[in-house]
């Protein structure tokens, strides 16, 4: 039939289940726009602006930012766990860029729905229970939208809005608000018939009026008006998909509130299978996720809802007629699945924390700005976080402090000691210009505070770009390689690692790399070669040095990176490299 905002046409063409057209028409005539919930105008203006293709992102951001309350609420929602963005959105301009106008429209619309209703909107009507059911439909629609490859935020909004007309129906006849409890205990089809019988109008017809009054987009109005019944043959494919999602969301929500849970659950699973080809097991997984999703959505929208019913409780009640042995088996199965879900949730939280730790570690890598020497660095961690690090920074006199180190062990303990050691070197190095003195102080601090036998091998020193002179200290680390005049030279460690003994007798070695280069690396490099071909590390490393010494300075670290990519599948240890050329040019950071 095509979309129409004319409610009289809707009633004439949709005489549902043989109900009286005259009675329905009379109810619609008595339902005036003033009877409908009214959202704050500021939020509706934002919804309409987001839907206007002629409104630019800049104009939209300006409109939203003019209302500090709406701005704060939108940013709170965007940054909530429910929306799961990988980084914080701090401004509306940023939100418009990251989310786009359509997603912001849906967020503003969700706020509008929330703010249109007060707790006492209908006397005697339990509004918190309505929100609980609405959120069940919303999170279900969101999940089904992902399966159907539709805009899942749009689906969430549809699920939240689809039964909103119910409130308008009850508002016109508040003396019948006691029927709400009975309506919650039956399935959607039974409820639909009772609405027509008790009120002379159903919530989808009231939803059509409400959508038109709010000037909502066509796809939202279609889903609100036609998810129970409609002329599906002439409907746009996407609008039809949204209607099917809303219908299934209604049945999923009913599973948690209906008295006849076994029959409702059976019908719900059949519907999910017929429309979305969802298997029995996948239906159970979907239904199991609802309670937690409702809690997250309620927090995001700032709604107070009762503690959401768990699906295992639904299953227990639906299967109470089964034998005790079967019930016990069901309970054990669900407890196991719940335990696995909790494990996966904790694993996801841990992964998120490790990702944050990784970002913090990367932020400790040196900034190339202001460095005049050709210093190239790369760090590849074997796990989420690394125990290796390198640093370089320019002193006031133009010389460059540098270091590369490897913390014993792997994982979080090594990462924490890495952060401490790196910070000590960077902070103290700004005032202590003698590498021996600096590393002695770091050693004393690590020895005093380190635990469980952990230590740090470190190479540190100062490079003078004007002359090519290097002053270097090697505390228990791999040999430092420098090549000059086609001659390969090694500087071995002459002291143990930092943090083992209070005094380790550090000393400095001086040499010149003008027109040459110096190569410092962690033990991940020779171990990688040995893993690929046992006993080959010395030969492979000499081959690597011979390859890079003949290359232009700017290409050396690129060649090293390309070389190591051949082995990335077998890399099991952190690997860090620092290359210093005896020339004047900008520094590079890789990895």
N, C-alpha and C positions, 0 to 999 in steps of 0.2 A: 504494500500500500504506500510505501514511501513515508518519510517522516513528516509529521504535522504537529503543530502546537495547539491545534484546535481540539479541545477536550470533548466537545460534543460529537465530533466525527469519530473520535476514539470509541465512545460509548455506543454509538450507532453500529459501528463495524465490529464490535466485540461484545456481543451479548453472551457472556461467559456462563457455560453450564446451564443454560436455560433460565437464568435469573431474570427478574423483571427489569426491562430497560427503563420503564417509567420510574421505578423505584430508584434505580441507579442515577438517572437523570435528576431526580428530585434531590438526592443526596449531594450531587455535584453542585447544583444550584445553591444549596444551603452552605456549601463549603466555599467561603470567600477568601481572597488573597490575604485579608487581614487575619484570618484564622491560621494561616501557615506560620511556621517558625520563621523569624526574621533575623538574618545574620547581621553583624556589624557592617555598615556601608563601606568602611575603609577596607575591609577584607574582600568584599565583593568587587570593589573597584580594582583591586589587585588581580583577582581571578579573571575579570573581564579584560584587563590590560594584558595579562599573560596569554589570553586567547586571541588577541588582536595582532595579526601578522605585521601591521604597520608600526607597532610599538617597538622601538629599538631596545637593546639590552641596557643601554645607558639610561634611557627614559624609565624603564622598568625599575632599575636599581634606585633611581632618584625617587620614584613614587613610593617604593617600599620603605626606603630610609627616612622618609618624612614622618613616619609613625614609629617612634622608638619601641613601643610595646610590641607591635607586630614584628619589627625587626628582631627584637630579642627572642620572641617565641619561634620565629622561623629558623634562626640560627641554632637555638636549642634543639629543635626537632632534627635539623640537618645533621648536627653533630652527635645525636643520640646513637646508642649501640644498635638500635633497630635499623637505621639506614646504613650503618657499617662502612662509612667512608674511610679510606686509608689514611687521610690526613685531615686536620681540623680546618674547617671553613670559618674564617674570622670576620669576613665582611659580606654584605649583601652583593656587592660587585663580584666578589669571588664566587658566591653561591650561584649567581646568574650564569657565570662563565662555566662553572663545574657542572651544574645540574641542567641548565637550559630552561626556557620559559615554560615548557609543558610540565616538567617536574615541579617547578615552583608553583605553577597554577594548582596542581594537585595538593601540594602542601598547604597553600593558602585556603583551598577549599575544605580540607580536613579541619583547619582551624575554624573556618566559618561554621561548619556543622557543629563543632564543639561549642562555640560561643553563642550559637543561636538558641541553645537550650540551657535553662537554669534547672537546678535540682527540684524546684517547685513548679515547673512548667505545667504539669498536669496534676491536680490534687489527687492524692491516693495512688498515683502511678509510680512504680519503682524504677526511676530513671537509670540507676546504676546497673540494674539487670538488663535494661535495654542496651546500654553501652557495652556490657559484656558480650551480649549476643551479636551486636553490630561489629565489634572487633573480631569475633570469631569468623564472621562472614568476610571481613576485610582481609585478615591474614590468610584465610583459605583462598580467596580470590587472587591474592598476590602470588601464592604458591602455584596455583593453576595457571596464572598468567605466564610464569616462567616455563611451565611445561608446554604451553601453547605458543611460546615464543612471541608473546605480546608484551606491551609495556606494563611491567608488573606493578609499578607505582600507580598507573592509571587503573589497573584492576583493583588495587587496594582501595582507592577512592570509590570505585563503583560498589565494592562490597560494603563500605561504610555507609553509602548513601541509599542502597537499593531498597531498604525497608523504612526509609525515613518518613514516607507518607503515613506509616502507621501512627506516628505521633500526632500528625494533623487529624487523623480519623478519631483518635481518642480525645483530642483537644475539643473537637466539636461536640462530643457527648461524654463529658467527664464522669457522668453518673454511671457509666459502664466500665470505668477504669479497673473494677474488680475482675473483669474478664481477662485481663492481661496474664494473670497467673495460669489460667486454664489454657490460653493460647500458647504459652511457652511449652506446655506439656504434650502438644500434639505435633504431628509432622506438617510440613508446609502446605500440602494439598488440603488436608483437613482444615487447617487454619484459614486457608483462602476461602473455602466454602462458608465457614462460620462468619467471617468478616462480612461477606455479602448478606448473609442472613441477619446478623445482629445490627449492622450499621447501614446497610443499603449501599455500601461502597467498599472497595478493596484498596489496600495500601498502594498498589501499583498505579491506580487511577489518581489517587491523591499525590503520588510521587510525580506523575506527569504534570499536574498543576504546579507543584512546587518547583520542578525543574524549569518550567517555562517562566514562572515568577522570578526565579533567580537568574534567568537568562544563561543557563548552563550550556556547555557545548552539546552538540547533537548526540555524540556517542554515549555521554553520561545519561542524558534524558532517555534515550532508547533503552538502555539497560535497566533504568529505574522503572520504566513504564511497561516493558514487554518481556521481562524475564520469566513470568509465569505463563503468559499467553500472548500471542501476537501473530501477525501475518509474516511468518518467517520466510516465505518464498520470495517476497519482494524486498527483503531487508538486505542491506549491504553486508558482505561477508564478515567484515570486522565487527560491525554492530551485532550480528548474529553470534559471533564468537564471544563477545562480552556478555550477551544475554545468557548463553549457556554456562559461562563461568559463574554468573550471579545465581543461576538456578542451582548449580551444584554447591555453591557456597552456602545457600539457604539450607540445603539438606545436611551438609556437614555440621552447621551450627545446631540444627535440630537434634542431631545424635547426642549432644551433651545435655539437652534439656528435656527431651521427650520421655514420657513415662514408659512407653513401649519401645525400649531401647533396642531390643533384638530385631524387631521388624523394621524400625527406622534405619538401623545400621545396615541391614540387608538391602533395603531399597537404595540407600546412599551409595553403597559399594557398587551396586548394579548400575546406577546412574554414572558413576565415575568411570566404570569400565566401558559402558556403551558410548559415552561422549568423548572421553580422553584416553581410552585404552589403558587405564590404570589397573594394574594387577591387584590381587588380594593383598599381597605383602606390601606393595607400594601404597595401597590405601591405608593400611595400618600405620605405615611410617608417616604418612601425611597427617593422619588423625593424632598420632602420638606427639607431633610437634606443635599442635595448636595451643596447648596451655602455656608453654613457654613463650611462644610468639605473641600471644595475647598480652602477657605481662610486659614484654618489651614494647609492644605497640602502645599500651596504656601509659607507660612511662614517657614515651616519645610525645604523645599527645597531651600529657598532663591530666589524665583522667583517673578517677578513683573507681576501680571496679572490684567486685568481690574476688576472693581467691579462686582462680579458674579451676574448673573440674578437670581432673586428669583422665586421659583416655583409658588407663588401666582400671580406673574406677568404673568407667562406662562398660568396659569389657566384663568386669566382674559381675556387674548387675545384669548385663545382657546374657551372660552364661550361667546364671545362678541355678538354672534348672538342670545343668549337667551334673554328672556324678562327682563326688568329692575328689576322686583321683584325677579326673579331667580338670577340675577347677584348680587343684593344687599344681598340676602341670602348667596350666595357663599362667598362674601367678608367678611360678618360678621363671617361666619364659619371659614374662614382662619385666620381672625384677632384673633378670640378666640383661635384657635389652636396655632397660633404664640405666643400669650400671655402665653398659657400653656407651650409651649416649652421654652420660656424665664424664666418662673417660675422654670421649671425643671432644666434648666441650672444653675440658681442662687442657687437652692437647692443643686445641685451637687458641686458647688464651695464652698458653706458654709460647706458641709459635709467634703470636702477636708481640709478646714481650721481647722475644729474641730478635724479631725484626726491628723493634725500637732500639735494642742494644746495638744491633748492627749499624743502624743509622747514626747512633751516637759515636761509635767507633770511627765510622767514615768521616764524621765531622772533625775528628782529631787529625786527619791527614793534613799536611801542610798546605797553606794557601800560596799559590804561585805568584801572587801580586807582589811586586817589589823585589823579586829575586832575579839577579842579573846573570847567574851562572847556569850552565846547562845541566840541571839536575833532573834526572828522570826517575820516577818511582812507580812501583806497582805492588799491590797487595791482593792476594787471592786466599780467602779463608776456606779451610776444609769443611768447617761446620758453619752454623749461622753466625757465630762470633769467632774472632781470631785472637791468637796469643802473640802474633807478630805485630810489629809496628815500625814505622820509620818517620822521620821528621827532619825538616830543615828550615831555617829562618835567617834573615840577614841582620847582622849587628850594626850598631851605629857607624862603625868605621868601614863598612862595606864588606867585611869578611862574612862568611856563611858558616853557621853552626849546623852540623848534621849528625844524625844517628840512625842506626838500624839495630833492632833487638828481637830476641825470641824468648818468650816466657816458657818455662818448662810446663809440659802438660797441654791439655786442650780444653775446650768448653768454657763454661762461665767463670770458673776459678781463674783460669789463665787470662781470660778477657779482663777481669777486674784488676788483676795485677798489671796487665798491659796498660790499662788506663792510668793507674797510679804512676807507673814508671815513666810513661810518656809525658804525663803532666809535670812530674818532677823535673825531667830534663828540659822541657820547654820553658817552664817558669824560672827555674834557677839559672838556666843558661843566659837569660837576659842580663844578669848582673855578674855571673861568675865566668870570666873569659878564659880560664885555664881548664881544658878538658879533663886533666888528671884530677884536679881539685873537685870539679863538678861530679865526676863519676865516683870519687871517694865518698862524697856526701850522699849520693844516691845509694851507694852500697851500704853505708851505715844505717840509713833509714830503712832499707829493705831487710837488712839483717835483724833490726830491732822489731819489725812488725810482721815479717812474713811468717806463714804457717805451713805445716804439713810438708816441710822440705822443699818448698818451691823456690826457684831462683830465676835469674835473667841473664842470658848471654847478650852482651852489647858491644857494638862498635860505635864510638863517638869521636868527633873531632871538629876541627875548624879548617875551612878551605879559603884561600885568598885568591880571588879571581884574577887580580892584576898580575900576579907573579906565577900562579899555578902551584904555590906551596900548600902542602897539607900537613897538619899536625893531627896524629891519629892515636887513639887508645883502643886496644882490643881486649875485652874482658871475657875470656872463655868462649869466644864466638868462632865461626868458620873463618878460614884465612881470607884476608882481603886481597883482591887481585888488582894490580894496576899495570897497565901496558903503556910503555913509552919507547919510542925508537924501535918498534917491532919486537921489544923484549918483554916477556911476561914475568912479573915479579909477585911474590906472595909475602904477606905480612901475617905471621902466625900470632895467635894469642899468647901473651906472656904473663897472664894472670887468670885466676879462676873466675867463674861467673859471679855476678853481683848477688848479694843476699845470703851467701854461704858462710863467710867468715867476716869478723868485724874489720880486719885489716888484710888487704889482699895484694899490696905492693904493686899498684898500678904504675905504669910508666908510658911515656909518649914516644912515638916514632915519627920522624919528619921525612918527607920526600917531596918530589915535584912531579906534577902530571901535565905540565904545559905541553900542548899539542899531543897529549895522550888521553887516557881516561882511566877511571877507577871503578871497580865493580864489587859491590857488597851484596851478599845474599844470605838467606837462612838455610838451614839443613833440609828444607823441603825440596830444594833444587837437586842436590845429589841423590836424595832418597827417591825422587821421581824417576830419575834416569835408571837407578838400580832396580826399581820396581818393574820398569819396562824391559830391562836387560841386565840381570844381575852382574855386578862387576864392571859395568860400563861407565860409571859416573865420571871418572877422571878423564877418560878419552872423550866422552860426549861434551863435557864442559870445556875442554881445551878446543874442541871443534867449534863450539859456540863462540868462544872468545876470538878465535881466528876469523870467524865469519863476520863478527860485528866490528872488528878493529879496522877493516877496510871500507866500511860503510860511511856515508856522510853522517855527521853527528846526530842530526835530527831523525835519522832512520834507525838508529841502533836499538832504542827501546821497542820500536814497532817490530823489528825483526825478532827480538827476544819474545815478545808477546805472541807473535805468529808461531814461533818455534814451540812454545809451551802449550799452545792450543792442541797440538797433536796428542798430548798426554792427559788432557783434562778429565777423561773418563776414569783414569786410574789414580787420580790425585786424592790422597788420604791425609795429607799433612798441610798445614799452612805454608804458604810460599810468599816470600817478600824479597824484592830486589831494589837496590838503589844504584844508579849509575851516574857518575860525575865526570863530565868532559872538561878538559883543560881549555875552555873557551869562554866567551862572554855571550850569553843568549838567554832567552826565557826558559824557565823550568817547565817540565811536563810531569803530569801525574796520570798514571794508568792504574786500572784495576779498582 
